[in-house]
Amino acid sequence: HTVWHIAGPEDSPAAEVRRTTWEANLRTAGAPLPPALRGDWSPESVYALGSALAKDPLTAIFAANDQMALGVLRALDDAGRDVPVT
């Protein structure tokens, strides 16, 4: 089990802080470290990423902002995945 990360743009300092913190926490927990997936802060930029992730078993997804979380949730819902939101 692991947590996938939908990260913001590489040129964003805020996105990089989120990504490096996510990475450090997974390493500390001894969890597998999947590649960070990148968006541009918009829901549209991550819809395809969410559609691809919907094909695999998932434990959790950490999105860098609310708009990208909405894009991923929409993609998972459109793929028929039941997503508990906490």
N, C-alpha and C positions, 0 to 999 in steps of 0.2 A: 504494500500500500504506500502511496505517496501523494503529494499535492502538486498538481500542475500549476504553472504560473502563466497567466496572460499578462505580459509586461507591456509597459508603454514604450515609446520611442527611445532608441539608444542615446540620442542626443539630449534627453531630458534628465537633469540631475535627480529630480524626484523619482522618476521611474527607475533609475539605477540604484537608488537607496532601497527601494522596495525589492528589486531583484536580488541585490546582494544580501539583504536581510533574509529573504526567502531561502536563498541558497545556503546561508550559514545555519539557519534553523534546521533544514533538512540534513545537512552534514552532521550537526550536533546530535540529531535524533537517530542517525544511522539509516535514514530512509533513502531509497533510490532518488537520484537527482535527474529528472527528465530535462530536456532542453527547454529553456524559456521560450515562449511563443510571443511574437511582437505584434502590437497593434498601434494605432495612432491616436488613441484616446476615444475613438468613436465606436458605437455599437456595430456599424457596418464593417469596420476594419477587422473585426474578430469573428464575424458570423461564420465564415468558412472554416476558421480554426475550430470553433465549437462544433461544427458539423463533422469535422474529421475526428475530434475527440469523442464524439457520441458513439463511434463505432467500437470503442475500446471500453473495457471495464474501468470505472473511475472511482477513486476514493473522494477526491476533493479538487476544486479549482480555486485558485486565488487570483482574482482579477485586480489590476492596478488601479482601476477606478470604477465608479458605479455604471457609467455608460458602457464600458466594455463588459462588465458583468451582465448587463441587460442583453447585449448582443450574444453572449455565450448562452445565457438562459434561453433566449429565443431559439437559437440553433438546436439546443438540446431538446427543447419542447417540440420543435418541428420534426425532429428525428424520433419522437415518441418516447423519449427518456423521461422518467419521473425524477424530478429534482427537488429534494428537500432543501429549503432555504433557511439558514440560521443566521 
